[in-house]
Amino acid sequence: MSTLLDLKDVHACFGGAQRTYEHASREIGLPMRFSVFLPPAALENHRVPALLYLAGLTCNEETFMIKAGAQRLAAQLGLALIAPDTSPRGANVEGESAAWDFGVAAGFYLDATEAPWERHWRMESYLLAELLPLVSVSLPVDTQRLGIFGHSMGGHGALTLALRHPGKFKSLSAFAPISHPTQCPWGQKAFKGYLGDDAVRWAQHDATLLMQRQSAPPYPGGILIDQGLADKFLVEQQLLPEAFEAACQQAGQALTLRRQPGYDHGYYFIQTFIEDHLRHHARALGLG
């Protein structure tokens, strides 16, 4: 399929540009959309470092850009922000519209192996083998200086993709990630649907188990995670950050896990702490 970008929407934003693109994806086999914020330096044709943000269940490519309030500081720092959609859409496979009671068949940032999902639900390959190379050649973004972060399911995606692809991402953080999906109901449902009953496959997409296997700290500059203590999904044992914390201790990986009293799972929580995450990544990407 063609990889030409179709500009669907553009807005001036803090001296930069907030854009939405669509393209025909060869990995997904369907049109895919992503949003990108380009800071002022990028509009002057300077290649800038970037952060890849992965959103959570029920979200799309616009959610972070509209709700997180990240563009002002990103413009000041000279950081591009890239936010893909979470999932394929419009495949018309049986069960898609009601999958896992979330309204969409959320992609979980992996490549499905089981019917009916295996044809289109290839989010890991889409991101790593298609979207990032496409952004690199089409936009003034330096994908050699790339960080990754995400929220909830997207926090799971950020942690697992960073650990599964050593050296690809220079910095890593997450908001309320699904940290140990083989041991929580969300992860178990998704993994069974996408990967079948193979426990080995499940383990390859579990951030806690991936960290346990590290022979050296993969992020010497540290990983940042924020978790709200009023998050109902933390109480329901869907997130399990303490498991990832223990795995980091075992691997000697520096982790700042901030437990934030009073904060829930939503985007007001993300708005509150987004500056800390952008500055965490900026330091690792050489922006001071």
C-alpha positions, -999 to 999 in steps of 0.1 A, spaced: 0 0 0 11 36 -5 28 53 23 21 89 12 8 111 40 -25 128 36 -27 159 58 -62 159 73 -61 187 98 -36 215 108 -37 242 135 -12 268 146 -2 261 182 24 279 203 43 290 173 44 254 159 18 233 142 -6 207 154 -13 183 125 -33 151 118 -22 128 90 -37 97 75 -20 71 54 -26 36 39 -8 12 62 9 -18 47 13 -35 81 -23 -29 92 -39 -32 58 -62 -3 66 -60 35 67 -43 47 99 -42 82 115 -17 99 137 -13 133 152 20 152 154 30 185 171 59 202 154 76 229 175 87 262 159 122 249 152 108 221 131 88 245 109 122 262 102 134 228 88 155 219 118 153 182 126 141 179 162 140 151 187 106 135 193 84 117 219 62 89 208 31 88 230 9 57 232 -27 63 244 -50 40 264 -82 21 259 -110 39 241 -86 67 230 -75 77 195 -48 98 178 -64 130 191 -69 123 227 -34 132 241 -30 162 219 -64 177 230 -64 167 267 -28 166 280 -17 202 275 18 192 264 23 215 234 33 247 252 64 232 269 72 210 239 74 241 218 98 257 243 119 226 245 120 220 208 103 185 210 80 170 185 51 149 198 38 119 179 5 102 189 -7 73 168 -41 58 170 -44 29 195 -58 3 171 -70 -6 136 -104 7 128 -130 -4 103 -118 -40 97 -153 -53 101 -142 -85 118 -167 -103 140 -166 -89 176 -146 -58 168 -171 -32 179 -177 -48 213 -144 -63 220 -136 -65 257 -164 -41 266 -144 -10 257 -161 -1 224 -131 -7 203 -108 -37 198 -79 -20 215 -46 -30 200 -24 -35 231 6 -25 210 15 -61 199 11 -82 168 -18 -106 171 -13 -142 161 -49 -155 166 -80 -152 143 -98 -130 136 -73 -104 148 -40 -115 132 -46 -98 98 -50 -62 109 -40 -61 146 -3 -56 141 4 -25 162 40 -33 172 51 -38 136 31 -8 125 48 15 150 83 2 147 86 -9 111 62 16 94 52 47 113 85 58 127 104 53 94 76 71 76 78 100 100 116 101 97 115 105 59 84 127 57 88 152 86 116 172 102 119 147 131 152 131 142 141 95 151 177 88 163 167 110 193 134 94 203 117 89 236 86 69 244 58 73 270 22 64 274 -8 60 296 -26 29 309 -26 4 280 -3 29 263 20 28 294 21 -10 289 30 -4 253 57 21 261 74 -1 287 72 -33 266 83 -17 233 112 1 250 123 -32 265 117 -53 234 136 -30 211 169 -21 229 185 11 217 154 23 197 142 47 224 166 69 244 141 77 272 111 61 289 82 71 311 46 62 318 14 73 335 -5 45 353 8 17 331 -6 -18 330 27 -31 344 21 -68 348 -5 -78 322 -1 -116 325 -14 -112 361 -44 -88 356 -78 -92 340 -73 -67 313 -40 -82 301 -53 -118 304 -83 -110 282 -63 -92 256 -35 -118 255 -59 -147 253 -77 -130 224 -47 -119 205 -20 -145 214 -40 -176 224 -31 -197 253 7 -197 248 22 -184 281 56 -179 264 40 -154 240 23 -137 268 56 -132 287 71 -115 257 47 -86 262 47 -82 300 69 -53 312 76 -69 346 87 -102 331 108 -84 304 125 -63 331 133 -94 352 153 -108 322 175 -78 318 212 -85 324 220 -48 327 199 -17 334 185 -8 299 178 29 309 208 41 330 193 76 331 162 62 349 126 55 342 98 77 354 63 65 363 34 84 379 6 65 395 -25 81 411 -35 65 444 -72 73 438 -71 54 405 -99 28 407 -79 5 383 -50 5 408 -75 -7 435 -89 -33 412 -54 -48 406 -53 -40 369 -21 -20 370 3 -36 395 31 -10 395 46 -27 425 55 -57 404 74 -36 379 91 -17 408 104 -50 422 116 -62 388 135 -29 384 151 -34 418 161 -69 408 177 -56 375 194 -26 391 173 -3 369 168 32 383 130 38 386 112 68 400 77 55 408 57 84 422 25 75 440 3 106 438 -24 109 465 -58 120 453 -52 115 416 -73 92 395 -67 75 361 -78 104 338 -63 132 319 -64 158 347 -38 135 363 -18 136 331 -21 174 328 -8 178 363 25 159 358 31 162 320 57 189 325 79 165 346 76 138 320 86 162 291 116 175 311 126 139 319 127 130 283 143 163 272 173 158 295 178 123 281 175 136 245 201 163 250 178 193 254 190 203 288 
